[in-house]
Amino acid sequence: MGNQVVAITGGGSGIGRAIALAFAERGFDVVVSGRNSDKLDAVAGEVRAMGANCEPIVADIAKSGDAEDLVTKTVMVFGRLDVLVNNAGNAVLSDVADMDIRAFDTMLAVNAAGPTYTSKYALNAMKKNGGGTIVNISSMAAADPFPGLGAYGATKAYVNLLTKALATEGKPHGIRAFCVGPGAVETEMLRSSFPDFPADQTLPTKAIADMVVLMTNPACQYSSGQTIYVSK
């Protein structure tokens, strides 16, 4: 068997970029997916500079057809899919009463429908391998939403439950599922929403990437379905 293959949604920046580099460091073939081709190409260049193979695939995972294409193209290029990381996310900072409905619909599509679509197609690909791992990126807001992040937290709570469902469905096929729920992480998304958030209370993106990689370690082979929260 050749290298293991990981596909990462939202792989063009922030946590997704860090996850791509972390898997490349461990010898994986890497697929980075997102909507911005320039950012994906930049990350792919970094991964290749580390000596790993990388394929950037432009996809909007809120669209089921794009989600299917992502998995199909991954298997076409590398022959298999071992790990899917559902990292793509959208955050709307607003009280529910004041929320823009279109913005909410977009957030719901990206945060809830997106990982459901990609997981559907990844499960079928992983069954052919005899196993695999799906890691979803959730948020501390799923368990403790603070003002302005109630609806966002609700979409991430869906991801937590989806993870348990995937673990149950995947178990007979050797497929495991985990969820990583970060607190505040030093990213462009955080700074655009909370420009004054104290830097000493944020996590580096590498901290989340390392936790994601850990979930794919054989040492975790007898665990599945858990949500692991990571914060300072």
C-alpha positions as CSV (number, residue, x, y, z in Angstrom):
1,M,0.0,0.0,0.0
2,G,1.2,3.5,-0.8
3,N,0.9,6.6,1.4
4,Q,-2.3,7.3,3.2
5,V,-4.5,10.0,1.7
6,V,-6.2,12.8,3.6
7,A,-8.7,15.3,2.1
8,I,-9.2,18.6,4.0
9,T,-12.1,21.0,3.4
10,G,-11.4,24.6,4.1
11,G,-7.8,23.8,3.4
12,G,-6.7,27.2,2.0
13,S,-5.9,29.0,5.2
14,G,-6.0,29.0,9.0
15,I,-6.7,25.7,10.7
16,G,-7.1,23.9,7.4
17,R,-3.7,25.0,6.2
18,A,-2.1,23.9,9.5
19,I,-3.9,20.5,9.2
20,A,-2.5,20.0,5.7
21,L,1.0,20.7,6.8
22,A,0.7,18.4,9.9
23,F,-0.4,15.5,7.7
24,A,2.3,16.2,5.1
25,E,4.9,16.1,7.9
26,R,3.7,12.6,8.6
27,G,4.0,11.4,5.1
28,F,0.4,11.6,3.9
29,D,-0.7,12.5,0.4
30,V,-2.8,15.6,0.9
31,V,-5.8,17.0,-0.9
32,V,-6.8,20.6,0.1
33,S,-10.2,21.8,-0.9
34,G,-11.9,25.2,-0.8
35,R,-13.4,27.9,-2.9
36,N,-10.3,30.1,-3.4
37,S,-7.9,28.6,-5.9
38,D,-5.1,31.0,-5.2
39,K,-5.1,30.1,-1.5
40,L,-5.3,26.4,-2.3
41,D,-2.3,26.7,-4.7
42,A,-0.3,28.5,-2.0
43,V,-0.9,25.7,0.6
44,A,-0.2,23.0,-2.0
45,G,3.1,24.7,-2.7
46,E,4.0,24.6,1.0
47,V,3.0,20.9,1.2
48,R,5.1,20.0,-1.8
49,A,8.0,21.9,-0.5
50,M,7.9,19.5,2.4
51,G,8.3,16.6,0.0
52,A,4.7,15.4,0.1
53,N,2.2,15.0,-2.7
54,C,-0.7,17.6,-2.7
55,E,-3.7,18.1,-5.0
56,P,-5.7,21.3,-4.7
57,I,-9.4,20.9,-5.6
58,V,-11.7,23.8,-5.8
59,A,-15.1,22.9,-4.3
60,D,-18.0,24.5,-2.4
61,I,-19.0,21.7,-0.1
62,A,-22.3,23.4,0.6
63,K,-23.2,22.0,-2.8
64,S,-23.7,18.2,-2.9
65,G,-22.3,17.9,-6.4
66,D,-19.1,19.6,-5.4
67,A,-18.8,17.4,-2.3
68,E,-19.2,14.3,-4.4
69,D,-16.6,15.6,-6.9
70,L,-14.1,16.2,-4.1
71,V,-14.2,12.6,-3.0
72,T,-14.3,11.3,-6.6
73,K,-11.3,13.4,-7.7
74,T,-9.4,12.4,-4.6
75,V,-9.8,8.8,-5.4
76,M,-9.0,9.4,-9.1
77,V,-5.7,11.1,-8.2
78,F,-4.5,9.0,-5.3
79,G,-6.4,5.8,-5.6
80,R,-8.0,5.9,-2.2
81,L,-9.3,8.1,0.7
82,D,-8.2,7.2,4.2
83,V,-9.0,10.4,6.2
84,L,-11.5,13.2,5.6
85,V,-11.3,16.3,7.7
86,N,-14.4,18.5,7.6
87,N,-12.9,21.8,8.5
88,A,-14.7,24.3,6.2
89,G,-16.9,26.6,8.3
90,N,-18.8,29.8,8.3
91,A,-19.6,32.1,11.3
92,V,-22.2,34.7,11.6
93,L,-21.8,37.0,14.6
94,S,-25.3,38.1,15.5
95,D,-28.1,37.6,18.1
96,V,-30.8,35.3,16.8
97,A,-33.4,38.1,16.8
98,D,-31.3,40.3,14.6
99,M,-29.8,37.7,12.3
100,D,-29.8,38.2,8.6
101,I,-31.7,35.1,7.2
102,R,-29.6,34.8,4.1
103,A,-26.4,34.8,6.1
104,F,-27.9,32.2,8.4
105,D,-28.9,30.0,5.4
106,T,-25.3,30.2,4.1
107,M,-23.9,29.3,7.5
108,L,-26.3,26.4,7.9
109,A,-25.4,25.1,4.4
110,V,-21.6,25.2,5.0
111,N,-21.6,24.1,8.7
112,A,-24.3,21.4,8.6
113,A,-25.1,20.3,5.1
114,G,-21.5,20.5,3.9
115,P,-19.9,17.9,6.3
116,T,-23.0,15.7,5.8
117,Y,-22.5,15.7,2.0
118,T,-18.7,15.0,2.2
119,S,-19.1,12.3,4.8
120,K,-21.8,10.6,2.7
121,Y,-19.4,10.2,-0.2
122,A,-16.3,9.6,2.0
123,L,-18.1,6.7,3.8
124,N,-18.7,4.9,0.5
125,A,-15.1,5.4,-0.6
126,M,-13.7,4.3,2.8
127,K,-15.8,1.1,2.7
128,K,-13.9,0.1,-0.3
129,N,-10.6,0.5,1.6
130,G,-11.8,-1.5,4.5
131,G,-11.7,1.5,6.9
132,G,-10.9,5.1,7.4
133,T,-11.3,8.1,9.7
134,I,-13.5,11.2,9.5
135,V,-12.6,14.1,11.7
136,N,-15.1,17.0,12.0
137,I,-14.1,20.4,13.3
138,S,-16.7,21.8,15.7
139,S,-16.4,24.6,18.2
140,M,-16.6,25.3,22.0
141,A,-19.7,27.3,21.0
142,A,-21.5,24.0,20.5
143,A,-21.4,23.4,24.2
144,D,-21.3,27.0,25.6
145,P,-22.3,29.6,23.1
146,F,-21.7,33.2,24.2
147,P,-23.8,36.2,23.0
148,G,-23.8,36.5,19.3
149,L,-22.8,32.9,18.6
150,G,-26.0,31.1,19.5
151,A,-27.0,30.1,16.0
152,Y,-23.4,29.3,15.0
153,G,-23.1,27.1,18.1
154,A,-26.3,25.3,17.1
155,T,-24.8,24.4,13.7
156,K,-21.7,23.1,15.4
157,A,-23.8,21.1,17.9
158,Y,-25.3,19.4,14.8
159,V,-21.7,18.5,13.8
160,N,-21.1,16.9,17.2
161,L,-24.2,14.7,16.8
162,L,-23.4,13.9,13.2
163,T,-20.0,12.6,14.4
164,K,-21.7,10.1,16.7
165,A,-24.0,9.0,13.9
166,L,-21.0,8.5,11.6
167,A,-19.2,6.5,14.3
168,T,-22.2,4.2,14.6
169,E,-22.7,3.8,10.9
170,G,-19.0,3.4,10.2
171,K,-18.2,0.9,12.9
172,P,-19.1,-2.3,10.9
173,H,-16.8,-1.1,8.1
174,G,-13.8,-0.1,10.2
175,I,-14.5,3.6,9.8
176,R,-14.1,5.8,12.9
177,A,-15.3,9.4,13.4
178,F,-14.2,12.1,15.8
179,C,-14.9,15.7,16.4
180,V,-12.5,18.4,17.6
181,G,-14.0,21.5,19.1
182,P,-11.6,24.4,19.3
183,G,-12.0,27.4,21.5
184,A,-10.5,30.7,20.3
185,V,-7.9,30.0,17.6
186,E,-5.6,32.7,16.1
187,T,-7.1,32.9,12.6
188,E,-8.3,35.6,10.1
189,M,-11.9,34.5,10.9
190,L,-11.4,35.2,14.6
191,R,-9.9,38.6,14.0
192,S,-12.6,39.6,11.5
193,S,-15.3,38.8,14.1
194,F,-13.4,39.7,17.3
195,P,-10.5,42.1,16.5
196,D,-9.8,42.9,20.1
197,F,-9.8,39.3,21.4
198,P,-6.9,38.9,23.8
199,A,-4.0,37.2,22.0
200,D,-2.9,35.4,25.1
201,Q,-6.2,33.6,25.2
202,T,-6.0,32.1,21.7
203,L,-4.6,28.8,20.5
204,P,-2.2,28.5,17.6
205,T,-3.6,26.6,14.6
206,K,-1.0,23.9,15.0
207,A,-2.6,22.9,18.4
208,I,-5.8,22.0,16.5
209,A,-3.9,20.3,13.7
210,D,-2.0,18.1,16.1
211,M,-5.2,17.0,17.8
212,V,-6.7,16.1,14.4
213,V,-3.7,14.1,13.4
214,L,-3.8,12.3,16.8
215,M,-7.4,11.1,16.1
216,T,-6.0,9.2,13.1
217,N,-3.3,7.4,15.1
218,P,-3.6,3.7,15.5
219,A,-3.5,4.3,19.3
220,C,-7.1,5.6,18.9
221,Q,-8.3,2.6,17.0
222,Y,-10.7,1.5,19.7
223,S,-12.3,4.9,20.2
224,S,-14.9,6.6,18.0
225,G,-17.7,9.2,18.2
226,Q,-16.1,11.5,20.8
227,T,-15.9,15.2,20.7
228,I,-12.7,16.6,22.1
229,Y,-12.7,20.2,23.1
230,V,-9.4,22.2,22.9
231,S,-9.0,25.6,24.5
232,K,-6.8,27.6,26.9
